[in-house]
Amino acid sequence: MNEGSLVKLLSGEYGTIVREPYPFCFTNTQTDRDLVEGGMGHLAGSYGSAIDIMHHKTGLRRRHSLASNSFEVIND
């Protein structure tokens, strides 16, 4: 999985990896948002690896978690 690799998303759309894996703090749950609103944002979220994918259909760049398995690499 390198920058420039072609991927197929679970939605059936295709994209290209535009940034190799990097650490990111995901704040996806209501508990995380409650912590941030309560002034305890330093405790919110969970760290994991992310990559950025440019979607061919829309041209938008989106962040995807490697743990979510939301895509498969077609070629490296």
Secondary structure as UniProt FT lines:
FT   TURN            3..4
FT   STRAND          6..9
FT   TURN            10..11
FT   STRAND          14..26
FT   HELIX           30..37
FT   TURN            38..39
FT   HELIX           41..43
FT   STRAND          46..55
FT   TURN            56..58
FT   STRAND          61..65
FT   HELIX           66..68
FT   STRAND          71..75
//
